[in-house]
Amino acid sequence: MTLRRLRASLRGWGGVGAMALACALTAVLALLLPLADAHGDGSTGTGGPGIADGRQLKAGKCADPQDLSPSPSGDESGTTVRAIKERGYLKVGVDQNSYRWGYRDPNSTKEKVELEGFDIDLARRIAQALLGSPDKIRFQAIPTNERIPAVQQGRVDMVVRTMTISCDRLDQVAFSAPYFVTGQQVLAPKKSAIEGYDETLAGKRICTADSSTARDTLMADRKSGRLVSSADLSTVVPNQLDCLVRLQLGEVDAVVTDGALAASQAAQDPTVELKGGTFTTEYYGVAMNKDAEDLVRRVNAVIEDYRKSGWQASYDTWLAATLPDRSPSSKPPVAHYR
């Protein structure tokens, strides 16, 4: 298919923007972005149904992984925090194409379009606390399947990118206490016969991102019989937004991802919607190196303050328009520590 025909086959601004960004991000897995200094205006959009309570995804070797982060501390004498302060800027892995979470708005009236969104606000708050300015930060765009390697290899100090805290991931990276709660959900075209995470997925092509909790959940559920065996899970992409592009092209019938992300994608492309409720409970955390407990504790202290002042304003700016008022996502999750 030629590029012209490919673009013509996508519907609306969301499809064109998503395709361009997804292709660029696939080609460049670790694009180092310049210092950013602007915030968005939080323009609104429309989305599908919000999230509902569901079962929590757990691995057999631990329970409640979101409660296993160390207690907060304002101490900045640790090795990792001191190194960041001496360097003078924070290196943060983020998304650059998740609408309302971490993205570049092509309709921005600013002279220079910078990253903006809910995750970007949190990253800036951490930079403010550690270095005295939200601008002392360097963003690195990282696809879904590169989040853990980027932390382990030291390419970034942390990842703030809609990353679910899970038992398996705790073997590889450390996490802050949770800063957001959501759950897995199905996204499909409005005219689709798919009704949710049920028998209507029989024979349907479902897209998930590599190394995502959605992928892990679907594989486990098909093995256990919770997901219909005829569901086609063969479409796996490196970056979650690539699934939306595949859906827009008609190459898959549905996408499974976090409900809060799916709601933002439905706002970006009004031809798709959330189908049914959530079927897991997922907690987002800031991922850091396992050897950087001083940084984890310091970030937990920042998030404690952010819950009290800043979190709600960011939520209202970026996410309130796509999620219902009484959704569990509309308030910051309560933190428990190990």
C-alpha positions in Angstrom: 0.0 0.0 0.0 1.4 3.5 -0.9 1.7 6.1 1.8 -1.0 8.2 0.0 -3.5 5.3 0.1 -2.5 4.5 3.7 -3.2 8.0 4.8 -6.5 8.2 2.9 -7.7 5.0 4.6 -7.4 6.6 8.1 -10.4 8.4 9.4 -10.1 11.9 11.0 -7.4 13.9 12.6 -6.8 11.1 15.2 -5.9 8.5 12.5 -3.5 10.8 10.6 -1.8 12.1 13.7 -1.6 8.7 15.3 -0.2 7.1 12.1 2.5 9.7 11.7 3.5 9.6 15.3 3.4 5.8 15.5 5.6 5.4 12.4 8.1 7.9 13.7 8.3 6.4 17.1 8.7 2.9 15.7 11.7 4.1 13.6 13.3 6.0 16.5 12.9 4.0 19.7 14.8 6.4 21.9 14.4 9.9 20.6 16.0 12.3 23.0 13.8 15.4 23.2 14.9 18.9 24.1 14.1 20.6 27.4 10.4 21.4 27.5 8.9 24.4 29.2 5.3 24.7 28.3 2.0 23.4 29.5 -1.1 22.7 27.5 -4.6 24.2 27.9 -6.4 20.9 28.3 -8.9 21.2 25.5 -11.8 18.8 26.0 -13.1 15.9 23.9 -15.7 13.2 24.0 -15.2 9.6 24.9 -16.9 6.3 25.6 -18.0 4.9 29.0 -15.6 5.1 31.9 -14.1 2.4 34.0 -15.8 0.1 36.5 -14.4 -2.0 39.3 -12.9 -5.3 38.2 -10.7 -8.1 39.3 -7.1 -7.1 40.2 -4.3 -8.6 38.1 -2.0 -10.5 40.4 0.9 -12.8 40.0 1.1 -15.9 42.1 4.3 -14.9 43.9 3.0 -11.6 45.4 -0.2 -9.8 46.1 -1.1 -6.1 45.9 2.1 -5.1 44.2 1.0 -1.4 44.3 1.5 -1.6 48.1 5.2 -2.7 48.0 7.0 0.6 47.5 9.2 2.0 50.3 7.9 4.8 52.5 8.4 8.4 51.4 11.4 10.4 52.4 12.6 14.0 51.8 16.2 12.9 52.3 18.3 13.9 49.2 21.7 12.6 50.5 21.4 9.3 48.7 23.7 8.4 45.8 21.1 8.5 43.0 19.4 11.7 44.0 22.8 13.4 44.5 23.9 12.3 41.0 20.8 13.8 39.5 21.2 17.1 41.3 24.9 17.3 40.3 24.0 16.6 36.7 21.4 19.4 36.8 18.5 17.8 35.0 16.2 14.8 35.2 16.1 12.2 32.5 12.5 10.9 32.1 11.1 8.3 29.7 7.6 9.2 28.5 5.2 8.7 25.7 4.9 11.4 22.9 1.8 10.1 21.2 -0.7 9.2 23.9 -3.5 11.8 23.7 -3.9 13.6 27.0 -1.2 11.6 28.7 2.0 12.5 26.9 1.7 14.0 23.4 2.4 16.9 21.1 -0.7 18.8 20.1 -0.5 19.7 16.4 -3.2 22.3 17.0 -1.2 24.2 19.6 -0.9 27.9 19.1 2.4 28.0 20.9 5.4 28.9 18.8 7.1 25.7 19.8 5.0 22.6 20.4 6.1 20.8 23.5 5.0 17.6 25.2 2.0 17.9 27.4 -0.5 15.7 29.3 -1.2 14.1 32.7 2.0 12.1 32.9 4.0 15.1 31.7 2.6 17.2 34.5 3.8 14.6 37.1 7.2 14.4 35.6 7.6 18.2 35.8 6.4 18.2 39.4 9.2 15.7 40.2 11.8 17.9 38.5 10.5 20.9 40.4 10.9 19.1 43.7 14.4 17.6 43.0 15.9 20.5 41.0 13.9 23.6 41.8 12.4 24.0 38.3 9.9 22.0 36.2 12.1 22.9 33.2 15.2 21.0 34.4 14.1 17.9 32.6 14.9 16.0 29.4 12.2 13.8 28.0 13.0 10.7 26.1 10.2 9.1 24.0 10.1 5.4 24.7 7.7 2.8 23.2 5.8 0.4 25.4 8.2 -2.5 25.0 11.3 -0.3 25.8 10.2 1.0 29.2 11.9 -1.5 31.4 15.1 -1.8 29.3 15.4 2.0 29.4 15.4 2.0 33.2 17.7 -1.0 33.5 20.3 0.4 31.1 20.3 3.8 32.7 19.1 5.6 29.7 16.6 7.4 31.9 16.3 8.0 35.6 12.6 7.0 35.6 9.7 6.2 33.3 6.4 8.1 33.7 4.4 6.5 31.0 1.1 4.9 32.0 3.0 2.0 33.4 1.1 -0.6 35.5 2.8 -1.8 38.7 2.9 -5.6 38.6 4.6 -8.4 40.4 6.6 -9.5 37.4 7.8 -6.0 36.7 8.9 -5.6 40.4 11.5 -8.3 39.6 13.0 -6.0 37.0 12.4 -2.4 38.2 11.3 -0.5 41.3 8.1 1.4 41.4 6.8 4.4 43.3 3.5 4.2 45.1 0.6 4.4 42.7 -0.5 7.7 41.2 -3.4 6.5 39.1 -5.9 3.6 39.0 -7.6 2.2 35.9 -8.3 -1.2 34.4 -8.1 -3.2 31.1 -10.9 -2.5 28.7 -12.0 -3.3 25.1 -11.9 -0.6 22.4 -13.7 -1.2 19.1 -15.5 0.6 16.3 -18.9 2.0 17.4 -20.7 -0.1 14.8 -18.9 -3.3 15.9 -20.9 -6.2 17.3 -18.4 -6.5 20.1 -20.0 -5.8 23.4 -17.1 -6.1 25.8 -14.7 -8.7 27.2 -17.0 -11.6 26.6 -18.1 -14.1 24.0 -18.6 -11.4 21.4 -14.8 -11.5 20.9 -15.1 -15.0 19.4 -13.1 -15.1 16.1 -12.1 -11.4 16.5 -8.6 -10.1 15.8 -7.4 -8.3 19.0 -4.4 -6.0 19.1 -2.2 -5.6 22.2 1.2 -4.0 22.8 4.3 -6.1 23.4 5.3 -6.2 27.1 2.0 -4.8 28.2 -0.2 -6.0 31.1 -3.0 -6.3 28.5 -1.0 -8.8 26.5 -0.2 -10.8 29.7 -3.8 -10.8 30.8 -5.2 -12.0 27.5 -2.7 -14.8 27.2 -3.4 -16.0 30.7 -7.2 -15.7 30.3 -7.2 -17.6 27.0 -5.2 -20.4 28.7 -7.6 -20.5 31.7 -10.7 -20.3 29.5 -11.9 -16.9 30.6 -11.3 -15.5 27.1 -12.9 -17.3 24.2 -10.4 -19.6 22.6 -11.1 -18.5 19.0 -10.0 -14.9 19.8 -7.0 -14.0 17.5 -4.2 -12.6 19.6 -1.5 -12.7 16.9 -1.3 -8.9 16.4 1.3 -7.6 18.8 2.9 -4.1 18.3 5.8 -2.4 20.0 3.8 0.7 21.0 0.3 0.8 22.3 -0.9 3.5 19.9 0.0 1.3 16.9 -3.0 -0.7 17.9 -5.3 2.2 17.3 -3.7 2.7 13.9 -4.3 -1.0 13.1 -7.9 -0.6 14.2 -8.4 2.4 12.0 -7.0 0.5 9.0 -9.3 -2.4 9.6 -6.5 -4.8 10.2 -7.9 -5.7 13.7 -11.3 -5.8 15.2 -10.6 -4.6 18.7 -7.9 -3.3 21.0 -7.4 -4.2 24.6 -5.6 -1.7 26.8 -6.0 0.4 29.9 -9.5 2.0 30.1 -8.1 5.4 30.8 -5.9 5.3 27.7 -8.7 3.8 25.6 -11.0 6.7 26.7 -8.4 9.2 25.5 -8.1 7.4 22.2 -11.9 7.4 21.8 -11.8 11.2 22.3 -9.1 11.4 19.6 -11.1 9.3 17.2 -14.9 9.5 17.6 -15.5 6.5 15.3 -14.4 4.1 18.1 -15.7 3.6 21.7 -15.1 1.6 24.9 -17.0 -1.7 24.9 -18.2 -3.0 28.3 -16.6 -2.3 31.6 -13.1 -2.9 32.9 -12.1 -6.4 33.8 -8.9 -5.8 35.8 -7.7 -3.2 38.3 -4.4 -1.5 37.3 -2.3 1.0 39.2 0.2 3.2 37.5 3.5 4.0 39.1 6.8 5.7 38.3 9.4 3.1 37.3 13.0 3.5 38.5 16.1 1.3 38.9 15.9 -1.4 41.6 19.2 0.0 43.1 17.8 3.5 43.4 15.8 3.2 46.6 16.8 6.7 47.7 15.2 8.1 44.5 12.1 5.9 44.9 11.6 7.3 48.4 12.1 10.8 47.3 9.6 10.4 44.4 7.1 8.9 46.8 7.4 12.0 48.9 6.7 14.2 45.9 3.7 12.1 44.9 2.3 12.4 48.5 2.4 16.2 48.1 1.1 16.0 44.6 -2.0 14.1 45.7 -2.8 17.0 48.1 -2.1 19.7 45.6 -1.7 19.4 41.9 -3.1 16.0 41.0 -6.7 17.0 40.8 -6.0 20.1 38.7 -4.0 18.0 36.2 -6.8 15.4 36.1 -9.4 18.0 35.5 -7.3 19.5 32.7 -6.5 16.4 30.8 -8.7 13.5 31.7 -12.0 14.6 33.3 -13.7 15.1 29.9 -13.2 11.5 28.9 -13.9 9.7 32.3 -17.0 9.9 34.4 -17.1 11.9 37.7 -17.6 8.8 39.8 -15.0 6.7 38.2 -12.3 5.3 40.5 -9.8 7.2 38.3 -11.3 10.6 39.2 -9.4 10.7 42.5 -5.8 9.8 43.3 -5.4 6.2 44.7 -4.6 5.9 48.4 -1.0 4.9 49.0 0.1 2.0 51.2 3.8 1.2 51.7 5.7 -2.0 52.5 
